[in-house]
Amino acid sequence: MRIILSPAKKMITDADAPAVHALPQLLDRTERLLEALRAMTPAELQHLWKCNDQIAAQNVGRLAHMDLRRGLTPALLAYDGIAFKCMAPQIFTCDQEEYVAGHLRILSGFYGILRPFDGVTPYRLEMQARLAVDGAKDLYAFWGGTLAKSLTRETDVIVNLASREYSDAVLPHLGGDVRVVTCVFGEMKGDRVIEKGTLCKMARGEMVRFMAENHIGQPEQMRMFDRLGYRYDEEKSDGETYVFIRQDGKRGA
C-alpha cells in the first residue's frame, strides 16, 4: 500500500534536519525542467507561477542558484504547508518515520514523485502550470504515465490523499488491477457533501499521522479515523471512496 499526497507551495531549508536518505528517483527529468525554467525571462516565470512580485523575485533567485544535489532537506520536512503542519513529522517516533518512509509518496510538479526522505531544494512549480517542455504541452503530458508506473512497481493498492490537481497526474494512468481508495473529508450542506479547502488539507495531514501512529496496513483500517471532528460515513462511502463527515460541521446550512 502506498499513500499519495500533494506537496505544499511553501518550502523551507532546514540545515538541522536529519540527513537525506537518497536523491529523488526522477532527478534526470527534474534537471530538464530546471533547464527550461532557467531559459525563461523573469516576466515569463511570474506569468507561469501566477504570483506577486515578491514571490516571483524570490523564486527567480532560487532558480539562479539552485543545486539539486547539495544543501538538501528531506522532502517530508521541506514542505511547510497546512497538511504537513498537521502531520507534524518533526515529532514522529522512529517507528512512525519508518512507516511513512515505506508508505508515503509526495507528488510534485518539479520532482514528479518523492519518498519522504529524498533530498529536495525549495522550488515553485505546481502540477497545473502550463510549462511546455520537450514537446509536452504541460506538466501532465511531461510526466505522462511515469508517476503511475513508479507507484505500481511498489504496490497494487493506493490511498489517495492528494488534491485533484495532483491525483490527475497519477490516477488516469493506472491499470484496472490497481485498487485506489480516495478519501473525502467534508461537511453536510443539505443533502450534499461539501469539502472545504483548509479543513481538507488539515485532515489529509492528520490522516497520514493517524496511519503512521497505528501502522495502518489495509485501507479498511482507515475507517477508524476520528480526528478534527471527522467520522467515517458508511452510507456515503463505497469500496473506492471513503467519505468522512465532520460531525461538528453545520448541517443543513
C-alpha positions in Angstrom: 0.0 0.0 0.0 1.2 3.5 -0.9 -0.3 6.8 0.2 -0.1 9.7 -2.3 -0.1 13.3 -1.0 0.1 16.7 -2.6 3.1 18.9 -1.9 2.9 22.5 -0.5 3.8 25.8 -2.1 5.6 27.0 0.9 9.0 25.3 1.5 11.9 25.7 3.8 15.6 24.7 4.0 16.4 23.1 7.3 20.2 22.8 8.0 19.5 20.9 11.2 17.2 18.3 9.6 18.2 14.7 9.5 20.4 13.6 6.6 18.6 12.8 3.4 18.3 9.1 2.5 18.6 9.5 -1.2 18.2 11.8 -4.2 14.8 11.8 -6.0 14.3 8.9 -8.4 13.4 11.1 -11.4 16.1 13.7 -11.0 17.1 13.5 -14.6 13.6 14.7 -15.6 13.8 17.4 -12.9 17.1 18.6 -14.4 15.3 19.1 -17.8 12.6 21.1 -16.1 15.2 23.3 -14.4 16.9 23.9 -17.8 13.5 25.0 -19.2 12.7 27.3 -16.3 16.2 28.9 -16.5 15.6 29.7 -20.1 12.6 31.8 -19.3 12.6 35.6 -18.6 11.5 36.8 -15.1 8.3 38.1 -16.6 7.5 34.7 -18.2 8.2 33.0 -15.0 5.9 35.2 -13.0 3.2 34.6 -15.5 3.8 30.8 -15.2 3.8 30.9 -11.4 0.8 33.3 -11.1 2.3 35.0 -8.1 3.1 38.5 -6.8 6.3 40.4 -7.4 7.9 39.4 -4.1 7.3 35.7 -4.6 8.5 35.9 -8.2 11.7 37.6 -7.2 12.4 35.1 -4.5 11.9 32.2 -6.9 13.9 33.7 -9.8 16.8 34.0 -7.3 16.3 30.3 -6.3 16.5 29.2 -9.9 19.7 31.1 -10.5 21.5 29.3 -7.6 19.6 26.0 -7.5 21.7 22.9 -6.7 19.8 19.7 -7.0 22.4 17.6 -5.2 23.8 19.6 -2.3 22.3 21.5 0.6 19.2 19.5 0.5 16.4 18.9 3.1 14.3 15.7 3.4 11.0 16.3 1.4 8.9 15.5 4.4 10.5 18.4 6.4 10.9 20.8 3.4 7.3 21.3 2.7 5.7 23.7 5.1 2.0 23.8 4.2 -1.1 23.1 6.2 -1.2 19.3 5.6 2.4 18.9 6.7 2.0 21.1 9.8 -0.9 18.9 10.9 1.1 15.8 10.1 3.9 17.2 12.4 6.7 14.9 11.0 9.2 16.7 13.3 7.8 14.7 16.2 7.4 11.3 14.6 8.9 8.5 16.5 11.4 6.2 14.8 8.7 3.7 14.1 6.5 6.3 12.6 9.3 7.7 10.4 9.9 4.1 9.2 6.2 3.8 8.4 6.0 6.9 6.3 9.3 6.2 4.6 7.8 2.9 3.3 4.3 4.1 2.6 4.1 7.8 1.8 4.8 9.3 -1.6 4.6 13.0 -2.2 3.7 14.2 -5.7 5.4 17.2 -7.3 5.3 19.1 -10.5 9.1 19.6 -10.3 10.3 16.3 -8.9 7.5 14.0 -10.1 7.3 11.7 -7.1 9.2 11.8 -3.8 9.9 9.5 -1.0 9.7 11.3 2.4 13.5 11.4 2.9 14.5 12.2 -0.6 16.6 15.4 -0.6 14.9 18.4 -2.2 15.6 22.2 -2.5 12.9 24.9 -2.5 11.2 25.5 -5.8 8.0 26.8 -7.3 6.2 24.7 -9.9 2.7 23.5 -9.5 1.5 20.5 -11.4 -1.1 22.5 -13.3 1.5 25.0 -14.5 1.4 25.5 -18.3 5.1 24.7 -18.9 5.8 23.3 -22.3 8.9 21.0 -22.3 10.3 18.6 -24.9 7.1 18.6 -27.0 4.8 18.2 -24.0 2.2 21.0 -23.7 2.1 20.9 -19.9 3.4 19.0 -16.9 0.7 16.4 -17.0 1.9 15.5 -20.5 5.6 15.8 -19.5 5.2 13.3 -16.7 2.7 11.1 -18.6 2.5 7.7 -17.1 5.8 7.9 -15.3 4.4 8.6 -11.8 1.8 5.8 -12.0 4.5 3.4 -13.2 6.7 4.3 -10.3 3.9 3.6 -7.9 2.8 0.3 -9.4 6.3 -1.0 -9.3 5.8 -0.8 -5.5 2.2 -1.7 -4.8 -1.2 -2.5 -6.2 -3.1 -0.5 -3.5 -3.1 3.3 -3.4 -4.6 5.5 -0.8 -5.3 8.9 -2.5 -4.9 11.8 -0.1 -3.8 14.2 -2.9 -5.8 17.1 -4.4 -7.4 16.7 -7.8 -4.6 18.8 -9.3 -2.0 16.2 -8.3 -4.0 12.9 -8.3 -4.8 13.7 -12.0 -1.1 13.1 -12.7 -1.4 9.5 -11.5 -4.9 8.0 -11.5 -5.7 8.2 -15.2 -2.6 6.1 -15.9 -3.3 3.3 -13.5 -4.4 -0.1 -14.8 -7.5 -1.9 -13.7 -5.6 -4.2 -11.4 -4.7 -1.4 -9.1 -7.0 -0.6 -6.2 -7.4 3.1 -5.4 -9.2 4.4 -2.3 -9.8 8.1 -2.3 -10.6 9.9 0.9 -13.1 12.7 1.0 -13.3 15.0 4.0 -16.5 17.0 4.1 -19.4 18.6 5.8 -23.1 18.2 5.1 -24.9 21.1 3.4 -28.4 19.8 2.8 -28.0 16.5 1.1 -24.6 17.4 -0.3 -21.1 16.7 1.0 -19.1 19.9 0.8 -15.3 19.9 1.0 -13.6 23.0 2.5 -10.0 23.6 1.3 -8.2 24.4 4.6 -10.0 21.7 6.6 -9.4 19.1 3.8 -5.7 19.9 3.9 -5.6 19.6 7.7 -7.5 16.3 7.6 -5.1 14.8 5.0 -2.1 15.6 7.2 -3.9 14.2 10.2 -4.8 11.0 8.3 -1.1 10.4 7.5 -0.2 10.9 11.1 -3.1 8.6 12.2 -1.9 5.9 9.7 1.7 6.2 11.0 0.7 6.1 14.6 -1.5 3.0 14.1 0.7 1.3 11.4 -2.3 1.0 9.1 -1.7 -1.8 6.6 -5.0 -2.0 4.8 -7.4 0.8 3.6 -10.3 -0.7 5.6 -8.4 0.2 8.9 -8.6 3.9 7.9 -12.3 3.9 8.7 -11.3 4.3 12.4 -10.1 7.8 11.7 -11.8 10.2 14.1 -9.8 13.4 14.3 -10.7 17.1 13.7 -14.4 16.1 14.2 -14.5 13.7 11.2 -16.1 10.3 11.3 -16.4 7.7 8.6 -19.8 7.7 6.9 -20.6 4.2 5.7 -23.7 5.2 3.8 -21.9 7.7 1.7 -18.8 5.6 1.1 -18.0 2.7 -1.1 -15.0 0.5 -2.0 -13.3 3.3 -3.9 -14.3 6.3 -1.9 -14.1 6.7 1.9 -16.2 9.7 3.0 -15.5 11.3 6.4 -18.1 13.8 7.6 -17.2 16.5 10.1 -19.6 15.9 12.9 -19.4 19.4 14.4 -19.9 21.0 11.0 -23.1 22.9 10.3 -25.8 20.6 8.9 -28.4 21.8 6.5 -26.9 25.3 6.2 
